[in-house]
Amino acid sequence: MNRQAGLDVVERARALAPLIASEADEIERTRRLTPSVTSGLIENGLYRALLPQSFGGIEAPLETFMQMQEEIAKADASTAWCLGQCSVCAMTAAYLDHDAANEIFNTPPGILAWGAIAHEVKAVPGGYLANARWDFASGSRQASWLGAHVRVVEADGSPRKKKDGSPEIRTILFPMASATMHDVWNVIGLKGTATDSYSVENLFIPEKFAALRDDPAALREHGPLYKLSTNMVFSMGFAATALGVARATLDAAIELARSKQPQGLSAMRENSAVQGLIGRTEASLRAARAYLYGTAAEVWRDLASGQPISEAHRVALRIAATWTIHQASAVVDTAYHMSGATAIFAANPFERRFRDIHAINQQIQARDTHYEDAGKAILSAKLATPPTSR
């Protein structure tokens, strides 16, 4: 793994932030990343952060990917969300036929996006036949290829099963031009992600473009990154995105407090209540960030030393990501309310971030049920102690 290339991608993200921030209003208005932002992300290789080095990717460590997400999110949450989604999709190359992966990721722009798990495909000679519509394809408007996670049924209609009896799920991949896009993303937050729906009719998917994603038996890469499932990396990347939104919002509130004097009141910077609130909120944000990155570092250290991914790792990553998103949302709420009427004007750096963080908080990565799953695992005989209590 080229560690320097991984670190450089964070610097490139930081350097792109001013451009992204200047385009944020247009991204919001058009509900799309602008051409200049998309070009900047492509030209700086950010979409290739998690692509295997064997395909010319960066194959960055988990923490580096998270830092990249955090830096972009400080400028615009929608851009970070699209980048994170498509970056993780590129991990699929680790499970694909080499020629198929090369065609997808090394033909410009080389961007893959996908949506929610749904529907099924029918096995036919040489591949699969798809007729379906999928939702929640963040980043799809920049993509050259789309994917879908589907159950496989045999020619006679019977479900294909894995050795353990569970349904076989494959990630089918097809050119963007093969699909019909449906403009449905009319929402209050993350408006610029164009998380639209897409459908195909009687589309033949060759076998080599149907990956057994996250199946260790199909894995072709051996770096520590690919011991992590795509869902694990999604959760950590989106938690880092939430941290970036929270950092930018709190920084804006601090800057406002340095100069604002509410009518009939003392200057905010001299108000002890404001001072205490800023101190406590800063501590909360730093604690959440330290917990998230500390968990990522601990898991990565184990994987890099040759250990396999474990249930303890899975639980540690899941609860760290979920809790961090919730803490980031609370930080944004505090900063927003502290800023008073100033925060409600679209021209100021609060209102959009307030909506964006609450859209993030509604996503699957922030579900409260993750705590229940973690608690069940911690209480089980398999995982008798909390996973980070070494």
ABEGO torsion letter per residue (X at the ends): XBAAAAAAAAAAAAAAAAAAAAAAAAAAAAGBBBAAAAAAAAAAGAAAAABBAAAGBAGBBAAAAAAAAAAAAAABAAAAAAAAAAAAAAAAAAABBAAAAAAAAABOAGBBBBBBBBEBBBBBBGEBBBBBBBBGBBGAAABABBBBBBBBBBAAGBBBBBAAGBBBBBBBBBBAAABBBBBABBBABGAAAGBBBBBBBGBBBBAAABBBBGBAAABABABAAAABBAAAAAAAAAAAAAAAAAAAAAAAAAAAAAABBBBGBBBAAABAAAAAAAAAAAAAAAAAAAAAAAAAAAAAAAAAAGBBBBAAAAAAAAAAAAAAAAAAAAAAAAAAAAAEAAAABAABAAAAAAAAAAAAAABAAABAAAAAAAAAAAABAABABBAAAX
